[in-house]
Amino acid sequence: MTEVEIEYCVPCGFRDRALDVQQAILTGLETELDSVSLVMGDHGIFQVRADGNVVYDKEENGLDVDDIVREIRAQ
């Protein structure tokens, strides 16, 4: 089973984006996961990690929720 963390920048207002990603992950993978947690951050961060491995970083990737779900499934 997999633990997923979504770290998002609070001052940047990324909470809604984090909630959308969380919902998509739960919809697609709920029975395959141990947990999905939101982690509040700052300095523009928006990362999704599966078992500690970064599967999405806004600094490197365009936001595609389906790609994030696929990357987590591949983990």
C-alpha positions in Angstrom: 0.0 0.0 0.0 1.1 3.6 -0.6 1.2 6.8 1.5 0.6 10.0 -0.5 1.4 13.5 0.6 0.3 16.6 -1.2 2.4 19.6 0.0 1.0 23.0 -1.0 1.8 26.7 -0.5 -0.7 28.3 1.8 0.3 31.9 1.1 0.0 31.2 -2.6 -3.6 30.0 -2.3 -2.9 26.5 -3.6 -5.4 24.8 -1.2 -8.1 24.4 -3.8 -5.6 22.9 -6.2 -4.4 20.5 -3.5 -8.0 19.5 -2.7 -8.7 18.8 -6.4 -5.6 16.6 -6.7 -6.6 14.8 -3.4 -10.1 14.1 -4.7 -8.7 12.7 -8.0 -6.3 10.5 -6.2 -9.0 9.1 -3.9 -11.4 8.6 -6.8 -8.9 6.7 -8.8 -6.8 4.8 -6.2 -8.7 4.8 -2.8 -8.6 1.0 -2.3 -4.8 0.9 -3.2 -3.7 3.6 -0.6 -2.9 3.6 3.1 -3.3 7.4 3.3 -3.5 10.7 1.5 -2.5 13.7 3.5 -2.3 17.4 2.9 0.8 19.2 4.1 0.8 23.0 4.5 3.9 24.7 3.1 5.1 28.0 1.7 7.6 29.5 -0.8 5.5 28.4 -3.8 5.7 24.7 -3.2 3.3 22.2 -4.7 4.5 18.7 -4.7 2.9 15.3 -4.6 4.9 12.4 -3.0 4.2 8.7 -3.0 6.1 6.8 -0.3 8.5 9.8 -0.1 9.2 9.9 -3.8 8.2 13.0 -5.7 5.8 12.1 -8.4 4.8 15.7 -9.2 6.5 19.1 -8.7 5.0 22.3 -10.1 8.5 23.6 -10.7 9.2 20.7 -13.2 5.8 19.7 -14.5 2.5 21.1 -15.8 -0.4 20.3 -13.7 -2.2 17.2 -15.1 -4.2 15.4 -12.5 -4.5 12.3 -14.6 -0.7 12.1 -14.9 -0.3 12.4 -11.2 -2.8 9.5 -10.6 -0.9 7.4 -13.2 2.4 8.1 -11.6 1.1 7.1 -8.1 -0.4 3.9 -9.6 3.0 3.1 -11.1 4.6 3.4 -7.7 
